[in-house]
């Protein structure tokens, strides 16, 4: 019933997970990278409570997903989103799949000024 007893009991209850970590050197001991990845979402969560409709929240989710994917690919999100929306407007109502593919965040056809660093 002491603090050290609680720590030992916790360790014994987590033995399978600790052994898995020790058996595979590729596993991380913590989830800091996952927490960093969702930090922006957690910060914005309060703002999204005030969305006026389901369609509005769906649109916010799409924009958020595109922005996060752009960040992961070393792009400046605002510049990238502005470019994509302008290009989509120029393409008209039914763009060809090849035209859309060149707008994806990992495309090598994006202008060089959009990158903040090398792609991961």
N, C-alpha and C positions, 0 to 999 in steps of 0.2 A: 504493500500500500504506500510505499515511499516513491519519490520521484525517480530514483534509479530503478525501482521495481517496475514502474510504469514504462520506462524506456526499454528495459529488457523484454517486457511483455510485448511492446510494440514491435521490437526487432524480431521476436519469435513469430509474431503474427504475419510479418512481412517477409519471412524467410524465402518463399518462392520467388518473389520479385527481386530480392537482393541477389539470390543465386543467378537469376537470369541476367542481371546486370554484370555479374562477375564472369559469367560464361561467354558473353558476347561483348567484345571491346568496342563495338560500334554504338552501343547504347549510351545515352547520356544519363548521368546520375540525377539530373534535375530537369525541370521543364521550363527553364528560363527563356529559351528561344520561342516556345509556344506562347508564353505569357507576353513577350515583347511583340509578337505578331498580332495579338488581339488587343493590345493596349489602346490603339486608336479607336477601335470599335467600342471598347468599354467607356472611353472618355466621351464619345459621341452619343452613347445610348440615351442619355437624358434628353438631348436635343431631339431625338427621333420620337420621343413620346408625344410630341406636338404635331406629328404628321396628320394631315386632315383626312386622308383616305387610305384604303388598302393599296390603290394604284400608286399613290404617292410614296408609300413605304417600299413598294416593289421597285419603283424607279430609283429611290435612294439606295436600295440594296445593289442594284445593277451598277450605278455610278461608283459606289464604294468598292465593289468587286473589281471593276476596271481600274480604279485608282490604286488599289493595293497590288494588283497584278503588274501595273506599270512600275510601281516602286520596286517590286521584286526583280524586275527586269532592268533596273538601273535607269529609268526614265523620270523626267520631271512631270509629275501627274497633271498639273494645270495646263502646261504647254501641250502635253500629249492629248488630253481630253479636248482641248480647243481645236487642235489639228484634226482629230478623228471626227468630231461633230461637223466641222467645216467640210471635210472630205465626203462624209456621208451625205451632206446636203447637195454637194456637186454631183454625186453618183445617181441621184434620183430614187424613185420608189423601189425598184427591184435590182439592186446591184448584183453583179456576178460574184460567185464565191472567190474567184482569184483576186478580184478587187478588194474584197473584204479581208482576205488573208494577208495582204500587204499592209493592212492597218493594225494587225495584231501586235501586242507589245514586244514579242520576240522576233518580229520581222526585221530582216536586215535592210529592208527598203525604206525604213523610217529615216528622216533627216538626222544628220549627226548632232545637231544642236540640242536634241531632245535628251541626250544621255547625260547622266550625272556621273556615271562610272561604268566599268565594264559589266556586261551581263553576267549573272550568276549561272 
